Amino acid sequence: MLDNGNFVLATANSSNNAWESFSFPTDTILPSQELGLGSALFAHTTQTNYSSGRFTLRVQTDGNLVLYYIDQITKNNYGDYWASNTVGSGVKLVFDVSGSVYFALQNNTVFNVTESGVSAKDYYQRVKLDPDGVFRQYIYPKTNMSTRNNASWSPVDSVASDICTALTPDLGSGVCGFNSYCKPDTSQNTCECPKGYSFFDEDLKYKGCKPDFTAQSCDVDESRMYRLEEMQDTDWPKADYEQYNPIDEDRCRSLCLEDCFCAVAIFRQGSCWKKKLPLSNGRVQFGRGKAFIKVSIGNSTTSPPPPLLPDSNGRHKDRRPLVIVGSLLLGSSAFLNIIFISAILTFFFCPYNKIERMPQRDMNILEVNLQSFSYKELEEATDKFKEELGRGAFGIVYKGILNSSPAIHVAVKKLDKMAEGAERFENEVKEFENEVKTIGRTHHKNLVRLIGYCNEGSNRLLVYELMCNGSLMGFLFGGGSKPEWHQRLKIAFGIARGLTYLHEECRSQIIHCDIKPHNILLDDAFEAKISDFGLAKLLKTDQTRTTTGIRGTKGYVAPEWFKNMAITAKVDVYSFGVMLLEIICCRKNVELEMGNEEAAILTDWAYDCYREGRLDALVNSDEEVMSDTPRLERFLKVALWCIQEDPSLRPPMKKVSQMLEGAVEVAVPPDPSSFISSIN
């Protein structure tokens, strides 16, 4: 077994191995491993069933790298759902020791597949074709054994993460089994049964679901014996047999109830689709309308819980433990009952059980690597806070150089506002460190990396990596030439992925609350990185009020801040939508001095231009942008969905990323202000 994980059968008189595991991969490849033309990976059936599953990655002899959905019995292709599109030029798939996976091409260029973005010195790495069909790259910390026991393999990049919506083959059931649907997840996409259905096999969910009721008879009218369960944003797009348009929702429902063949009806934007069993290619997808699932009126998917008994204070307690205890007592001998009762009394009255257990500390590698600086060290690094890089709601940022080998250029954020609160609470120091370490545990290529912090006396400072190309604000509106369209698209993709990570992939969800161009920084490759995330919670900012009255920055603030509404991650979605319009149009969201009152407020003008088909006016007849009209229109529609006044209409950031990438169809957006009009 070599250090790189290759298991070899060596020969005595030759440098060539007689056999090696790297030449016969299953579902995983390791750093330094290469897959030549004709090689393939096969996903396992499930996480615990290691037989060959339903997905394969093939390095085809024609030079194309393709992910296929296959029939498990014959291994025939049902359809591809991702490809490198390098026919005639691909040579081999390479996982290099630096953590990059790429497809080497004949002209000495590469097609990048995945990248970990972390040091091979600090992390073990592997890439795996998971049972759900997603090709994921994982990392694991190289630390001491006590820390490693609390760590786990963490996904950092993937290919075909949108498989729920990308895979719609004409044959087969799709990602999940017949009559089930695919539910997107960052770690493993899951398969679920619709209401009124259950899995054939809980251990092999890909086999699909069966109805928990008798199907409607076509011989007699049984429509009154069935009802429709409603599910939002769920669809089985390959099971249609009739469509009606235009039609209203009530008529769509009644047509399905009256039709003995109809198992599901989908209502979306004035159209109704009827579907019959078996249902295939099921998925949860934003904007797919309502699904009406036909089930028997007598069918119940849940059993009522046992009644609750009132305690001495009149409150009700769960009686299920008492039922279990009573059953055991009635079914046991007198001697065993005495032992059993003694054990119960010991459990409830033993003082040991009244001792509060201290939670075990999670020694995450990223937390361990977060450096604690003294105030003097940072004062020297910044030459006594000499060069100011910028100011914001959270403090002043200074340029600095850490005295290390090699020297590291950093941005030091001085949090002056912490000084007042620090003296009021005994646990302020500890709480600050805990919140900083929460920020430090975040790891994504589209987030600014936190290097360390200072928590000394009343001084609170954060040390970040320095972004050499400044902020998106300067990039878009710095006064020079207009940035190229493809660069702006790349930045939009990066911001969306970073917000998706903060909202859905962190251990604890982080709502930024102040997404704007100032807080998007650009590295030397103009990769977008989100800064100032987690600071709202770190500084214990009131989530409805600040010194300016509203959390966030004028122009990017979601409408719910002004109303008595819950603040959720959708406030970041709104801010992203405004910023996406700025990226598209290369202008600020409010320009009162431009002389065109109609176009002064970008969010209003963008919808007017979209509705009237004046996209050229929106981008000031930019030839480069207009040559890419399909993508311009898609990005514009995504932005308009994001700035909807009603937060429930805004898609989550994961869906935003998928829509931007073209993996998910983008429906026609309504007027963003229609929610306000409807409640006035």
C-alpha positions as CSV (number, residue, x, y, z in Angstrom):
1,M,0.0,0.0,0.0
2,L,1.7,3.2,-1.2
3,D,1.5,6.5,0.6
4,N,-0.8,7.8,-2.2
5,G,-3.4,5.1,-1.5
6,N,-2.4,2.9,-4.5
7,F,-2.5,-0.8,-3.6
8,V,0.1,-2.6,-5.8
9,L,1.4,-6.0,-6.6
10,A,5.1,-5.4,-7.3
11,T,7.5,-7.5,-9.3
12,A,11.0,-8.4,-8.3
13,N,12.9,-7.5,-11.4
14,S,10.9,-4.7,-13.0
15,S,9.9,-1.2,-12.2
16,N,6.4,-1.9,-13.5
17,N,3.8,-3.2,-11.2
18,A,2.1,-6.5,-12.1
19,W,-1.2,-5.1,-10.8
20,E,-2.4,-1.9,-9.0
21,S,-5.7,-0.7,-7.7
22,F,-5.4,2.7,-9.4
23,S,-5.9,0.9,-12.7
24,F,-9.2,-0.6,-11.5
25,P,-11.1,2.1,-9.7
26,T,-14.7,1.7,-8.4
27,D,-16.4,4.9,-7.3
28,T,-13.4,6.9,-6.0
29,I,-10.2,8.4,-7.3
30,L,-7.3,9.8,-5.2
31,P,-4.6,12.5,-5.7
32,S,-2.0,11.5,-8.3
33,Q,-4.4,9.0,-9.9
34,E,-5.2,9.2,-13.6
35,L,-8.0,7.7,-15.7
36,G,-7.2,7.0,-19.3
37,L,-9.5,6.7,-22.3
38,G,-12.0,3.9,-21.9
39,S,-11.9,4.1,-18.0
40,A,-15.0,4.5,-15.9
41,L,-16.2,5.0,-12.3
42,F,-19.5,3.4,-11.1
43,A,-21.5,4.8,-8.1
44,H,-22.4,2.4,-5.4
45,T,-26.1,1.4,-5.1
46,T,-26.5,3.2,-1.7
47,Q,-24.1,4.5,1.0
48,T,-24.1,1.0,2.6
49,N,-24.7,-1.2,-0.4
50,Y,-21.4,-1.3,-2.4
51,S,-22.7,-3.1,-5.5
52,S,-22.5,-1.2,-8.8
53,G,-25.3,1.4,-8.9
54,R,-27.2,3.5,-11.4
55,F,-24.6,6.2,-12.3
56,T,-21.3,6.1,-14.1
57,L,-18.6,8.5,-15.1
58,R,-16.9,7.5,-18.4
59,V,-13.7,8.7,-20.0
60,Q,-14.9,7.9,-23.5
61,T,-12.6,6.8,-26.3
62,D,-13.9,9.7,-28.4
63,G,-12.3,12.1,-25.9
64,N,-15.5,13.1,-24.1
65,L,-15.9,12.9,-20.3
66,V,-19.6,12.0,-19.5
67,L,-21.8,11.3,-16.6
68,Y,-24.5,8.7,-17.4
69,Y,-27.7,7.4,-15.8
70,I,-27.7,3.7,-16.5
71,D,-29.9,0.6,-16.2
72,Q,-28.5,-1.5,-13.3
73,I,-29.2,-4.8,-15.0
74,T,-27.6,-4.4,-18.5
75,K,-25.6,-1.2,-17.7
76,N,-27.1,0.4,-20.8
77,N,-27.2,4.2,-20.9
78,Y,-30.6,5.8,-20.2
79,G,-29.2,9.3,-20.8
80,D,-26.3,11.6,-20.0
81,Y,-26.8,14.5,-17.6
82,W,-23.3,16.2,-17.7
83,A,-20.5,16.2,-20.3
84,S,-17.2,18.0,-20.9
85,N,-18.1,18.4,-24.6
86,T,-14.5,17.7,-25.6
87,V,-15.1,15.1,-28.3
88,G,-11.9,14.6,-30.3
89,S,-9.6,16.4,-27.8
90,G,-9.8,14.7,-24.4
91,V,-6.9,12.5,-23.3
92,K,-7.2,11.6,-19.6
93,L,-8.8,12.5,-16.3
94,V,-6.2,13.7,-13.8
95,F,-6.4,14.2,-10.0
96,D,-3.2,16.1,-9.3
97,V,-1.6,16.3,-5.9
98,S,-2.6,20.0,-5.4
99,G,-6.3,19.1,-5.2
100,S,-7.4,19.9,-8.8
101,V,-9.3,17.5,-10.9
102,Y,-9.1,18.2,-14.7
103,F,-9.5,16.6,-18.1
104,A,-6.3,16.9,-20.0
105,L,-6.7,17.8,-23.7
106,Q,-4.5,17.2,-26.7
107,N,-3.5,20.8,-27.2
108,N,-1.8,20.9,-23.7
109,T,-4.8,22.7,-22.2
110,V,-7.1,21.4,-19.5
111,F,-10.9,21.3,-18.8
112,N,-11.3,22.0,-15.1
113,V,-13.7,19.6,-13.3
114,T,-13.4,20.2,-9.6
115,E,-11.0,21.9,-7.2
116,S,-10.8,21.7,-3.4
117,G,-9.1,25.1,-2.9
118,V,-7.2,23.8,0.2
119,S,-3.6,22.8,0.9
120,A,-2.7,19.2,0.3
121,K,-0.4,19.6,3.3
122,D,-3.3,20.1,5.7
123,Y,-6.0,17.9,4.1
124,Y,-6.5,14.4,2.8
125,Q,-8.6,14.6,-0.4
126,R,-10.7,12.3,-2.5
127,V,-13.3,12.5,-5.3
128,K,-16.2,10.2,-5.4
129,L,-19.2,9.4,-7.7
130,D,-21.8,9.3,-5.0
131,P,-24.9,7.0,-5.1
132,D,-27.1,10.0,-5.9
133,G,-25.1,10.6,-9.2
134,V,-23.2,13.7,-8.1
135,F,-19.4,13.7,-8.6
136,R,-18.1,15.3,-5.4
137,Q,-14.7,16.3,-4.1
138,Y,-14.2,15.8,-0.3
139,I,-11.5,16.9,2.2
140,Y,-10.5,15.6,5.6
141,P,-8.1,17.3,8.1
142,K,-4.6,16.0,8.7
143,T,-4.5,16.6,12.4
144,N,-3.8,14.7,15.6
145,M,-5.9,11.7,16.4
146,S,-8.1,13.3,19.0
147,T,-9.2,16.0,16.6
148,R,-9.5,13.6,13.7
149,N,-12.1,11.5,15.7
150,N,-14.4,14.5,15.7
151,A,-13.8,15.4,12.0
152,S,-15.6,14.1,8.9
153,W,-15.2,14.1,5.2
154,S,-16.6,17.5,4.0
155,P,-17.7,18.2,0.3
156,V,-16.0,21.3,-1.1
157,D,-16.9,21.1,-4.9
158,S,-19.0,19.0,-7.2
159,V,-20.1,18.3,-10.7
160,A,-23.8,17.8,-11.6
161,S,-25.0,19.0,-8.1
162,D,-28.2,20.0,-9.8
163,I,-28.9,16.4,-10.9
164,C,-32.5,16.5,-9.6
165,T,-33.4,18.9,-12.4
166,A,-30.7,18.2,-15.0
167,L,-31.5,14.5,-15.4
168,T,-34.8,13.9,-17.3
169,P,-34.3,10.7,-19.5
170,D,-37.0,9.4,-21.7
171,L,-36.6,5.9,-20.3
172,G,-36.3,4.9,-16.7
173,S,-37.5,6.5,-13.5
174,G,-35.0,9.3,-13.3
175,V,-32.8,10.1,-10.3
176,C,-35.3,8.5,-7.9
177,G,-37.6,5.6,-8.4
178,F,-41.0,5.6,-10.0
179,N,-43.7,7.5,-8.1
180,S,-41.1,9.3,-5.9
181,Y,-39.4,12.6,-6.3
182,C,-35.8,14.0,-5.9
183,K,-35.2,16.6,-3.2
184,P,-32.0,18.6,-3.6
185,D,-29.5,18.5,-0.7
186,T,-25.9,19.8,-0.4
187,S,-24.4,16.5,1.0
188,Q,-26.7,13.9,-0.6
189,N,-29.8,14.4,-2.8
190,T,-32.6,12.5,-1.2
191,C,-35.6,10.6,-2.6
192,E,-39.0,11.1,-1.0
193,C,-42.5,9.7,-1.5
194,P,-45.5,12.0,-2.2
195,K,-48.3,12.2,0.3
196,G,-50.3,8.9,0.4
197,Y,-47.4,6.8,-0.9
198,S,-44.6,4.8,0.8
199,F,-41.3,3.2,-0.3
200,F,-41.3,-0.4,-1.7
201,D,-38.0,-0.8,0.3
202,E,-36.8,1.7,2.9
203,D,-33.2,0.5,2.4
204,L,-33.4,0.8,-1.4
205,K,-35.4,4.0,-1.9
206,Y,-34.4,4.2,-5.6
207,K,-36.8,1.4,-6.3
208,G,-39.6,3.9,-5.9
209,C,-42.9,4.3,-4.1
210,K,-46.3,2.6,-4.1
211,P,-49.8,4.0,-3.3
212,D,-51.1,3.3,0.2
213,F,-54.6,3.0,-1.1
214,T,-56.6,1.2,-3.8
215,A,-56.6,2.9,-7.2
216,Q,-59.8,4.6,-8.4
217,S,-62.1,2.4,-10.4
218,C,-63.0,3.2,-13.9
219,D,-66.2,1.0,-13.8
220,V,-68.2,3.2,-11.4
221,D,-68.0,6.8,-10.3
222,E,-65.7,6.9,-7.2
223,S,-64.6,10.5,-7.5
224,R,-66.2,11.3,-4.1
225,M,-64.1,8.7,-2.4
226,Y,-60.8,10.5,-3.3
227,R,-59.3,13.9,-2.4
228,L,-56.2,15.8,-3.6
229,E,-53.1,16.5,-1.4
230,E,-51.3,19.7,-2.5
231,M,-47.5,19.9,-2.8
232,Q,-45.7,23.1,-3.9
233,D,-43.0,23.2,-6.5
234,T,-43.1,19.4,-7.2
235,D,-43.4,17.9,-10.7
236,W,-43.1,14.7,-12.7
237,P,-42.4,16.2,-16.2
238,K,-42.3,12.9,-18.1
239,A,-45.7,11.5,-17.1
240,D,-48.2,13.8,-18.9
241,Y,-51.0,12.4,-20.9
242,E,-53.3,15.5,-21.2
243,Q,-52.9,19.2,-21.0
244,Y,-55.5,22.1,-20.7
245,N,-54.8,25.7,-21.3
246,P,-56.1,28.2,-20.3
247,I,-57.8,26.9,-17.2
248,D,-58.2,27.9,-13.5
249,E,-57.0,25.9,-10.5
250,D,-60.4,24.7,-9.3
251,R,-61.2,23.3,-12.8
252,C,-57.8,21.6,-12.9
253,R,-58.5,19.9,-9.6
254,S,-62.0,18.7,-10.6
255,L,-60.8,17.3,-13.9
256,C,-58.3,15.1,-12.1
257,L,-60.8,13.9,-9.5
258,E,-63.2,12.9,-12.2
259,D,-60.6,11.0,-14.3
260,C,-59.9,7.5,-13.1
261,F,-56.6,7.5,-14.9
262,C,-55.4,10.7,-13.3
263,A,-53.0,10.2,-10.4
264,V,-51.5,13.7,-10.2
265,A,-52.4,17.1,-11.7
266,I,-49.9,19.9,-12.0
267,F,-51.3,23.5,-12.2
268,R,-48.9,26.2,-13.3
269,Q,-49.5,29.7,-14.9
270,G,-53.0,28.9,-16.2
271,S,-52.1,25.4,-17.5
272,C,-53.1,22.0,-16.2
273,W,-51.3,18.8,-16.8
274,K,-52.8,15.4,-15.9
275,K,-50.4,12.5,-15.2
276,K,-50.9,8.8,-14.7
277,L,-48.8,6.1,-12.9
278,P,-46.0,5.3,-12.9
279,L,-44.7,8.8,-12.4
280,S,-41.1,9.4,-13.5
281,N,-38.4,12.0,-13.1
282,G,-40.0,13.5,-10.0
283,R,-38.2,16.6,-8.6
284,V,-38.7,19.6,-6.3
285,Q,-38.1,22.6,-8.4
286,F,-38.8,26.3,-7.8
287,G,-41.5,27.7,-10.0
288,R,-43.0,24.4,-11.1
289,G,-46.4,25.3,-9.7
290,K,-48.7,23.1,-7.5
291,A,-49.0,19.4,-7.6
292,F,-52.3,17.8,-6.7
293,I,-51.8,14.2,-5.5
294,K,-54.9,12.0,-5.6
295,V,-55.3,9.8,-2.5
296,S,-58.2,7.9,-1.0
297,I,-60.3,9.9,1.5
298,G,-59.9,7.0,4.0
299,N,-56.1,7.0,3.5
300,S,-54.1,8.5,6.3
301,T,-50.3,8.7,6.1
302,T,-49.9,9.5,9.8
303,S,-51.2,7.8,13.0
304,P,-52.5,10.0,15.8
305,P,-50.1,10.2,18.8
306,P,-51.2,8.7,22.1
307,P,-53.3,11.2,24.2
308,L,-51.4,13.3,26.7
309,L,-52.0,13.1,30.5
310,P,-52.1,16.3,32.6
311,D,-49.4,16.8,35.2
312,S,-49.9,18.3,38.7
313,N,-49.8,21.8,37.1
314,G,-52.5,21.0,34.6
315,R,-50.0,20.7,31.7
316,H,-50.1,17.7,29.4
317,K,-47.3,15.1,29.2
318,D,-46.6,12.5,26.6
319,R,-48.0,9.2,27.9
320,R,-46.1,7.0,25.5
321,P,-43.3,6.2,28.0
322,L,-46.0,5.2,30.6
323,V,-47.7,2.9,28.0
324,I,-44.3,1.2,27.4
325,V,-43.6,0.8,31.1
326,G,-47.1,-0.5,31.8
327,S,-46.8,-3.1,29.0
328,L,-43.5,-4.3,30.4
329,L,-44.9,-4.6,33.9
330,L,-48.0,-6.5,32.9
331,G,-45.9,-9.0,30.9
332,S,-43.2,-9.7,33.5
333,S,-42.9,-11.8,36.6
334,A,-43.1,-10.2,40.1
335,F,-39.4,-10.6,40.7
336,L,-38.5,-8.9,37.4
337,N,-41.0,-6.1,38.1
338,I,-39.2,-5.4,41.4
339,I,-35.9,-5.1,39.6
340,F,-37.5,-3.0,36.8
341,I,-39.2,-0.5,39.3
342,S,-35.9,-0.2,41.2
343,A,-34.1,0.7,38.0
344,I,-36.7,3.4,37.2
345,L,-36.5,4.9,40.7
346,T,-32.7,5.0,40.4
347,F,-32.9,6.7,37.1
348,F,-35.3,9.5,38.2
349,F,-33.9,10.1,41.7
350,C,-30.1,9.4,41.5
351,P,-28.2,12.7,42.0
352,Y,-25.8,11.7,39.2
353,N,-28.5,12.3,36.6
354,K,-29.2,15.8,37.8
355,I,-25.6,16.9,37.0
356,E,-25.5,18.9,33.8
357,R,-23.2,17.3,31.3
358,M,-20.7,19.6,29.6
359,P,-20.9,19.3,25.8
360,Q,-17.7,18.0,24.2
361,R,-15.9,20.6,22.3
362,D,-15.7,20.3,18.6
363,M,-12.1,20.6,17.6
364,N,-12.6,21.5,14.0
365,I,-9.3,21.9,12.1
366,L,-10.3,25.3,10.8
367,E,-10.9,26.5,14.3
368,V,-7.6,25.2,15.4
369,N,-5.8,27.0,12.6
370,L,-7.5,30.4,13.4
371,Q,-4.7,32.5,14.9
372,S,-5.1,34.7,18.0
373,F,-3.1,38.0,17.7
374,S,-2.2,40.5,20.3
375,Y,-3.1,44.1,19.8
376,K,0.6,45.0,19.7
377,E,1.2,42.5,16.9
378,L,-1.6,44.0,14.7
379,E,-0.5,47.5,15.6
380,E,3.0,46.7,14.2
381,A,1.5,44.8,11.2
382,T,-0.5,47.9,10.2
383,D,2.3,50.4,11.0
384,K,0.0,51.8,13.8
385,F,-3.1,51.5,11.6
386,K,-1.6,53.9,9.1
387,E,-3.2,52.9,5.7
388,E,-6.9,52.8,5.7
389,L,-8.6,50.6,3.1
390,G,-12.2,51.5,3.8
391,R,-14.9,52.1,6.3
392,G,-18.2,50.4,6.9
393,A,-21.0,49.8,9.4
394,F,-18.8,47.3,11.3
395,G,-15.6,49.3,11.6
396,I,-12.5,50.6,9.8
397,V,-10.3,48.3,7.6
398,Y,-6.5,48.8,7.5
399,K,-3.9,47.3,5.3
400,G,-1.2,45.2,7.0
401,I,1.7,42.8,6.6
402,L,2.1,39.9,9.0
403,N,5.7,39.3,10.1
404,S,5.9,35.7,8.8
405,S,7.9,33.7,6.3
406,P,6.8,34.5,3.7
407,A,5.2,37.8,4.6
408,I,1.3,37.8,4.3
409,H,-0.6,40.8,3.2
410,V,-3.8,41.2,5.3
411,A,-6.8,43.4,5.8
412,V,-7.3,44.2,9.5
413,K,-10.8,45.2,10.5
414,K,-11.0,47.2,13.7
415,L,-14.4,46.7,15.4
416,D,-14.7,49.9,17.5
417,K,-18.4,49.2,18.3
418,M,-17.5,46.3,20.5
419,A,-15.9,48.5,23.1
420,E,-19.1,49.6,24.8
421,G,-20.7,46.2,25.2
422,A,-17.5,44.4,26.2
423,E,-17.5,45.8,29.7
424,R,-21.2,45.1,30.4
425,F,-21.2,41.3,30.1
426,E,-19.0,38.9,32.0
427,N,-19.0,36.4,29.2
428,E,-18.4,38.9,26.4
429,V,-14.8,37.7,25.7
430,K,-15.8,34.1,25.4
431,E,-18.9,34.8,23.3
432,F,-16.8,36.9,20.9
433,E,-14.3,34.1,20.5
434,N,-17.0,31.5,19.9
435,E,-18.6,33.6,17.2
436,V,-15.3,34.3,15.6
437,K,-14.5,30.6,15.5
438,T,-17.9,30.0,13.9
439,I,-16.9,32.4,11.1
440,G,-13.5,30.7,11.0
441,R,-15.1,27.3,10.3
442,T,-16.6,28.6,7.1
443,H,-14.7,27.5,4.1
444,H,-15.6,28.3,0.5
445,K,-13.7,29.7,-2.4
446,N,-16.2,32.6,-2.7
447,L,-15.8,33.8,0.9
448,V,-13.0,36.0,2.2
449,R,-10.9,33.8,4.5
450,L,-10.6,34.8,8.1
451,I,-7.0,34.3,9.2
452,G,-7.3,35.3,12.9
453,Y,-8.5,37.8,15.5
454,C,-7.6,39.9,18.5
455,N,-9.7,39.9,21.6
456,E,-7.7,41.9,24.1
457,G,-9.3,44.2,26.6
458,S,-11.8,46.4,24.8
459,N,-10.0,45.8,21.4
460,R,-11.8,43.5,18.9
461,L,-10.1,43.1,15.6
462,L,-10.5,40.6,12.7
463,V,-7.7,39.7,10.3
464,Y,-8.6,38.7,6.7
465,E,-6.7,37.7,3.6
466,L,-6.1,40.8,1.5
467,M,-8.0,41.0,-1.8
468,C,-5.7,42.8,-4.3
469,N,-8.4,43.8,-6.8
470,G,-10.5,45.7,-4.4
471,S,-14.3,45.6,-4.2
472,L,-17.0,45.0,-6.8
473,M,-18.0,48.6,-6.2
474,G,-14.8,49.9,-7.7
475,F,-14.8,47.2,-10.4
476,L,-18.2,48.2,-11.7
477,F,-18.3,51.9,-11.0
478,G,-14.7,52.9,-10.7
479,G,-14.8,55.2,-13.7
480,G,-12.6,53.2,-16.0
481,S,-13.7,51.1,-19.0
482,K,-16.7,49.0,-18.6
483,P,-15.8,45.4,-17.4
484,E,-16.2,42.6,-19.9
485,W,-19.5,40.8,-19.9
486,H,-18.0,37.3,-19.2
487,Q,-16.1,38.7,-16.2
488,R,-19.3,40.1,-14.7
489,L,-21.1,36.8,-15.3
490,K,-18.3,35.0,-13.5
491,I,-18.6,37.3,-10.5
492,A,-22.4,36.8,-10.4
493,F,-21.9,33.1,-10.3
494,G,-19.4,33.3,-7.5
495,I,-21.5,35.5,-5.3
496,A,-24.5,33.2,-5.7
497,R,-22.4,30.2,-4.8
498,G,-21.0,31.9,-1.8
499,L,-24.4,32.9,-0.5
500,T,-25.7,29.4,-1.1
501,Y,-22.9,28.1,1.1
502,L,-23.7,30.6,3.9
503,H,-27.5,29.9,3.8
504,E,-27.6,26.1,3.2
505,E,-24.2,24.5,3.6
506,C,-22.7,25.9,6.8
507,R,-23.1,24.1,10.1
508,S,-25.1,27.1,11.3
509,Q,-26.9,29.2,8.8
510,I,-25.4,32.6,8.3
511,I,-27.6,35.5,7.1
512,H,-25.3,38.3,5.8
513,C,-27.9,41.2,6.1
514,D,-25.7,43.6,4.2
515,I,-25.0,42.3,0.7
516,K,-23.8,45.1,-1.5
517,P,-20.9,45.8,-4.0
518,H,-18.7,47.2,-1.2
519,N,-18.8,43.8,0.6
520,I,-17.9,41.8,-2.5
521,L,-14.1,41.6,-2.9
522,L,-12.1,40.4,-5.9
523,D,-8.9,38.4,-5.7
524,D,-6.0,38.4,-8.2
525,A,-8.1,36.2,-10.6
526,F,-11.1,38.4,-10.2
527,E,-12.9,35.7,-8.3
528,A,-15.7,37.1,-6.2
529,K,-15.4,36.7,-2.4
530,I,-18.1,37.8,0.1
531,S,-16.8,39.7,3.1
532,D,-18.3,40.8,6.4
533,F,-20.4,37.6,6.7
534,G,-21.4,36.7,10.2
535,L,-20.6,40.1,11.6
536,A,-24.3,41.0,12.3
537,K,-24.5,38.2,14.8
538,L,-20.9,38.7,16.0
539,L,-21.6,42.3,16.9
540,K,-25.0,41.4,18.4
541,T,-26.7,43.9,16.1
542,D,-30.4,44.3,16.6
543,Q,-31.9,42.4,13.7
544,T,-34.4,45.2,13.0
545,R,-32.6,48.4,14.0
546,T,-29.2,50.1,13.8
547,T,-28.1,53.6,14.0
548,T,-29.6,54.3,10.6
549,G,-32.9,52.7,11.6
550,I,-32.7,49.7,9.2
551,R,-30.1,46.9,9.1
552,G,-28.3,47.0,5.7
553,T,-27.6,49.7,3.1
554,K,-30.1,51.9,1.4
555,G,-31.1,50.6,-2.0
556,Y,-30.3,46.9,-1.1
557,V,-32.6,46.6,1.9
558,A,-35.4,44.0,1.6
559,P,-39.0,45.4,2.1
560,E,-39.6,43.2,5.1
561,W,-37.2,45.3,7.2
562,F,-39.8,48.1,7.0
563,K,-42.7,45.8,8.1
564,N,-43.5,43.6,11.0
565,M,-42.2,40.5,9.2
566,A,-39.7,37.8,10.1
567,I,-36.2,38.4,8.8
568,T,-34.9,35.3,7.0
569,A,-32.3,34.4,4.5
570,K,-34.6,35.9,1.8
571,V,-33.3,39.4,2.8
572,D,-30.0,38.4,1.2
573,V,-31.8,37.1,-1.8
574,Y,-33.4,40.5,-2.3
575,S,-30.0,42.3,-1.9
576,F,-28.4,39.9,-4.4
577,G,-31.2,40.6,-6.9
578,V,-30.5,44.3,-6.7
579,M,-26.8,43.8,-7.1
580,L,-27.3,41.3,-10.0
581,L,-29.2,44.1,-11.8
582,E,-26.2,46.4,-11.2
583,I,-23.8,43.7,-12.6
584,I,-26.0,43.3,-15.7
585,C,-26.4,47.0,-16.4
586,C,-23.1,48.2,-15.0
587,R,-24.8,51.1,-13.2
588,K,-25.9,51.9,-9.6
589,N,-29.3,50.9,-8.4
590,V,-30.2,54.6,-7.8
591,E,-29.1,57.4,-10.1
592,L,-31.3,60.4,-9.5
593,E,-28.9,62.7,-11.3
594,M,-28.9,60.9,-14.6
595,G,-31.6,63.1,-16.0
596,N,-34.0,60.2,-16.9
597,E,-36.6,60.0,-14.2
598,E,-38.0,56.8,-15.7
599,A,-34.7,55.0,-15.3
600,A,-33.6,56.5,-12.0
601,I,-34.6,53.5,-9.9
602,L,-33.0,50.5,-11.5
603,T,-35.3,47.9,-9.9
604,D,-38.4,49.6,-11.3
605,W,-36.9,50.4,-14.7
606,A,-35.5,46.8,-15.2
607,Y,-39.0,45.3,-14.9
608,D,-40.4,47.9,-17.3
609,C,-37.7,47.1,-19.9
610,Y,-38.3,43.4,-19.5
611,R,-42.1,43.7,-19.8
612,E,-41.8,45.9,-22.9
613,G,-39.0,43.9,-24.5
614,R,-36.5,46.8,-24.3
615,L,-33.4,44.9,-23.2
616,D,-31.1,47.0,-25.4
617,A,-32.2,50.1,-23.5
618,L,-31.5,48.4,-20.2
619,V,-27.9,47.6,-21.1
620,N,-27.4,50.9,-23.0
621,S,-27.1,49.0,-26.3
622,D,-24.0,47.2,-25.2
623,E,-23.0,45.0,-28.3
624,E,-21.1,42.4,-26.2
625,V,-24.1,41.9,-23.9
626,M,-26.7,41.9,-26.7
627,S,-24.8,39.2,-28.5
628,D,-25.6,37.0,-25.6
629,T,-29.3,37.8,-25.4
630,P,-30.5,34.4,-24.1
631,R,-28.2,34.6,-21.1
632,L,-29.0,38.3,-20.6
633,E,-32.7,37.5,-20.5
634,R,-32.2,34.6,-18.1
635,F,-30.1,36.7,-15.7
636,L,-32.6,39.5,-15.8
637,K,-35.5,37.1,-15.0
638,V,-33.6,35.6,-12.1
639,A,-32.9,39.1,-10.7
640,L,-36.6,40.0,-11.0
641,W,-37.6,36.9,-9.0
642,C,-35.0,37.8,-6.3
643,I,-36.4,41.3,-5.8
644,Q,-40.1,40.3,-5.4
645,E,-41.7,42.2,-2.6
646,D,-43.3,39.0,-1.2
647,P,-40.4,37.1,0.4
648,S,-42.1,33.7,-0.2
649,L,-41.9,34.3,-4.0
650,R,-38.1,34.8,-3.9
651,P,-36.2,31.6,-4.7
652,P,-33.6,30.3,-2.2
653,M,-30.0,30.9,-3.2
654,K,-29.4,27.4,-4.3
655,K,-32.2,27.7,-6.8
656,V,-30.8,31.1,-7.8
657,S,-27.4,29.5,-8.6
658,Q,-29.1,26.7,-10.6
659,M,-31.2,29.2,-12.6
660,L,-28.2,31.4,-13.4
661,E,-26.3,28.3,-14.6
662,G,-29.2,27.3,-16.8
663,A,-29.7,24.0,-15.0
664,V,-33.2,25.1,-13.9
665,E,-35.8,26.7,-16.1
666,V,-36.7,30.2,-15.1
667,A,-40.4,31.0,-15.2
668,V,-41.7,34.4,-16.3
669,P,-41.4,36.7,-13.2
670,P,-44.4,38.8,-12.0
671,D,-44.2,42.5,-11.3
672,P,-42.0,42.7,-8.2
673,S,-44.3,45.3,-6.6
674,S,-47.5,43.3,-7.2
675,F,-47.4,42.1,-3.6
676,I,-47.6,45.6,-2.2
677,S,-50.4,46.5,-4.7
678,S,-52.4,43.5,-3.6
679,I,-52.4,44.3,0.1
680,N,-53.1,48.1,-0.3
